[in-house]
Amino acid sequence: MTPPPAVADTPYANLTPELVLDALDAVGLRGDGRLIQLNSYENRVFQVFLEDGRVVVAKFYRPGRWSDAQILEEHAFAAELEAREVPLAAPWPLTIDARSMHAERLSITGPTLASFETADGPYRFAVTERKAGRAPEVEDPSVLEWIGRFIGRIHAVGAAGRFEHRLTLSPVSLGHEPRDWLLAQDVIPPDALPARRGMVDAALERVDAAFDAAAPVKTLRLHGDCHLGNILWTAAGPHFVDLDDALTGPAVQDLWMLLSGPRAERQKQLGAVLDGYEQFMDFDRRELALIEPLRTLRIVHHSAWIARRWKDPAFPIAFPWFESPAYWTEQATRLRDQLEAMDETPLIA
């Protein structure tokens, strides 16, 4: 479902509140007129208040990013986790409501994925229950241990099956391909290009060596983007709100983004997370050598991700410094720091 170039540049230009409400009406979810746009760069996500008093979250997927099969695998994984009583918001089954005046514009792509036709092409969307919460207090080791147990439960389910359509994490998919694409776009200022290119090449060479040294590493279905912003905390503990980046990869990908600060602090944090994690899943200590390589891949991938989305009006507003030479100089410095970090002895657990 690749949209025309003009639509791909500004994919949400015509996704008005009225269209959101019409799409939900077509699946029998009638809004009372109130909706709030939630924070999301990649998709457009709305909290919608319904006439019957319920509040739902509707996610409209970025056109052309994922195939239907990839989205439905994400949904199926969420359903597996919910069936195992892992707390998260799994997409609801959707059906066309023939009573809706907008029903003829709707098609059901899969049990939990609908497509609403517009003049600019279809918008695919899913609906989940609204789940509230606050940021976790990770200064408390018991909170990190609880999050570790939660991730261990996710991985126990993830290890029981395989993705057929979702991406697989590798130095190529998150490093070499984004680097090559970015260089081909003529985005980097000429005076910053030599330093940036040299640092990226050296960093990816080190990343490749680290993955080769750790091989073979067991892979499984992962959350994929397991940072603290994707965790909500309630009195009942943590729950994740987004599986949009679910992929196949090593377990450590869902652990390393929970660690921050000086090395001694990260060491303590890792111990707390693994204390919880290993109540449900074994962890291969060789994967600890991949923490800094994975951080390096995230840095490389992030720049290409912004560049790919730059014509989306939300991105220049969110990242106004992206086109400045100072940004690219900073990126070269960060990669130089990562070269040093990858030379350090890995954390111990």
N, C-alpha and C positions, 0 to 999 in steps of 0.2 A: 504494500500500500504506500508507494512512494508518491508524495504529492508533487504537483507542478512546481517549478523553481520559484515562482513568485510567492506561492503559498508556503513553500518550505522556508523562505526567508522570514516571513512574519506569520507563523502558523496559527496564531491565536487572535489575529486582528479582528475577526468577526465572531469570536466566541463571547457573545454578550450575555449578561445575566438572563435576559429573556430566552436565549437559545438554551442555556443550561437548564432552566426551569421547563422548557418545552421538551427537552430530551428526557428529563426525569418523569415528566407527565406521561410520556409515551410508554414507560415501563410501570405505570401505576403508582408512581411516587409523586404526589401532588404537593408542591411547595406552597407555603403561605406568603411568599414574596420576599422573605428574608434569606439572604445568603451572604457568607463571608468568604473572601478568597484567602486561602491559607498559603503559607510560605512554601514555594516550590519553583525552582528554576526550570527543571526539565519538563514537567507536566503542568497542567493547571488543575488545582485542587480546591474544592469549595465545600464549606460546611453549609448545609442546606436544612432549613427548618420546614417541616412538613405540616400539613393541615391537621393531621391526626396526633400531633404533639411530639412525634419522634424527630430526632436530629440525625442526619446521615452525612457521610463524606462522599462526594462524587469526584472521581479522578478522571480527567480527560487527557488521554495519552497524546504525547507529541507525535504528530503525523510522521510516518516513515522511520521512526526510531527502532521500534520492535515490530517483528512480524506477529500476526495473530497467534501463531503457534508458540512463540516465545512468551507472550503475555499470558496465554492460557496455562503454560507450564508454571509460571509464577503463581497464578491463582490456585492451581492444583496443589502446589507445595504448601501454600498458606492453608488450604483446606486440610491437608494431612496434619499440619502442626496443630490446627484448631481441634481436630479429632483426637489428638493426643493430649489435649488440654494445655497446650502451650499458649499463653495469653497473647493474642494479637488480633488484628482486625482482618478477618478473611472476607473476600468479596462475596456478595450475596448472589444467589441465582436470579436471573432476570428473564422476564417474559414480556412479550408485547401486550399492551392493554388495548384491546380493540375498541374500548369506549373512548379512548383519547383521540382528539381531533388531529393529533400529530403522529398517530400510529403508522400511517403510510410512509413516513420518513424514517422509520426505524427498522433495523434488521438485527437479528441475534447471531453473532459470530460464533459464540460458544456459550456454555451454560452460564457464565458469569461476565461475559463481554458483549456489549451492545454497540451498534454503530448508527449514528444519527446523521442523516444526509443533509447537506447544506449546499448553497450555490458554489462554494469553494471546495467541495468535496466532503467526505464523511469525517466525523469526529467519533473516535472509539472511546468508550467510557466504561467504568466499573463503579460499583457502589458498595460502601462498607458502613458498618455501624460506627458512630462517633465514639472515640475513647479518649477521655480526658486524662490529664496527668501533668506532672512538673518535671523539671530536670533532676536527675539523680544526684545525690550528694556524695560524689565519689571520693571525697576526703575521708570518708568512713570506710575502713577495710571491709566491714560486713556488707556494705552496699555492693562493693566490687565482687565480693564472693557470691552474693545473690545473683548479680548479673552473669557471673561465670557459670552458675548453675543453669541459668536460663539459656545461655548459649550452648552449654553442653546438651541440654534437652533438644534444642534446635538441631544440633549436629547429629544426635542419636537418630532423629527422624531423617535428616539429610543423608546419612550413610546407608539408609535402608532402600534407597532407590537412586536413579540417575536422571540427570537432565539429558534430553535429546536435542533440544533446540537452543537453550540458553548458552551464553558465552562461556568459554573456558579461560581462566586466568593464566597468563603466561607472560614472559618478558616480551614476546612478539606482540600479543594483543594489547597490552597496556603500555608498552615502551617503544618498540621499533616502529610499529605501524603509526602511532600518533606522531612520533618524531619525523618520519618520512613525509607524512601528510602535511605537517606544519611547514616543513622546509619547502614543499612544493607550492605553498600558497603565497609566498612573498609577503609574509606578515611581519617578520622580525626586522626592526630597523637595521640598515646596512652596517652601521658602526657597532652594533651589539651582536651581529651575526657570528663573527669568528669565535668570540669567547663562548657564546651560547652553544654553538655547534660542537666545539671542542669538549666542553663540559658534559654535554649530553652523550656524546660518543663514548667518552671515558667512563661515565657513570653506567651506561648500559652494558659496556664490556664487563664491568665489575658485577653488575646484576646477573648477566649470563653465567659468569663463573660461579656465583653463589648458588644459583639454581642447579647448575651441573654438579656442584659439590654435594648438595643436599639430596640429590636424586638417589633412588626413587622416593618420591614423597606421595603419600596417599592423598587422593582428592575426594571430595564429597560435595553435595549440594550445600551452598552457603547462603547466608543473608547477603553478603557481598559488600555492604557499605555500613558496617557496624560501628558507627561513631556515636558519641553521646547525644548528638542532636536527633538521632533516630530512636532514642530510648525515652519513654515516658514512665514516670514513677508514681505509684499510688500506694495506699496503705497495704494493698495486696502484693506489692512488689513491682517489678519492671514489666513492661511490654514494648514490643517494637511496633512501629507504625508504618513501615515501608519496606517492601520486598522488591522494589522496582529494579534494583541492581543485583538481584539474585543470580548467582553463577556457580560454576564448578571450579573448585580450587582447593588449596591446602587449608587446614583448620585455622592456622595462625592468621589468615586474612581477616577473620572475624574477631581477633583478639588484640592485634597490635594497636588499633586506633583508640583503644581504651587507655593506653599508657601515655603519660606526658610528664614533662618536668625533667629535673636532673636525673642522672643514671641511678642514683641511690633510690629516688622516689619511684622511678619506673620499675626497679627491681622489686620493691615492696608491693607495688600495684600488681605486677605479674604474679607474684606469689598468692595474693588474695584471689585474683581471677581464677588461677589454676586450681586453688583449693576448692572452689565451687565447681569448676568445669569438670574436674576428674571424678566427681561424684556420679557423673553420667557417661563420660567418654574418656578413653585413654588419650594422652597427648604425646606425640613424638617430639622429643626435645631437639632433634635435629632441625625442626622447623624454626626454632628461635633464631637461627642464623639467617633467616629470610626476612626478619622484621625490618631492618634498614633497607635492604633491596626493595621490599614492598613499598616502603615510604618513598623511595626514589622513583619507582614506577608511578606512584600517585602524583608526584610533582610533575613528571613529564606528561602524563596523561591530562592533567588539569589544564595546562596551557593550551593544548590542542582542543580540549572540550570547549573552552571559552571561545576560541577562534572559530570553531564549527558553528557556534550559536550566535556569532557577533551581530548578525543582521536582525536577530530577534530583539525588539526594542527593550526588553527587560535586561539584556546583558550589558549594554553600554552604561545603563543606569547603575547596575550592581557592581560593575568592574570598570570604573572610569579611568583607572590608571593603566589599563591593559595595553594601550597603544603607545605608551610613553617609553623612551629608551631606558628610563630608570627601572621599570618593571623587569625588562629583560636582563639588565645588569644584575638586579637582585636575584633573578632565577639562576643565573650563572653562579652567583655566590652560594646560593642554597645547594646547588648540585656539587660545588666544591666541598661544602661542609658534609654532604652525603658521602662523598668519596672517603673522607676521613672517618665518618661514622661506620662505613662498611668495613673499614680496616680494624675497628675496635673488636675486642672479644665480645661475642654475643652475651646477652643477659643469661643468667643461670636460674634454673628452676628445679 
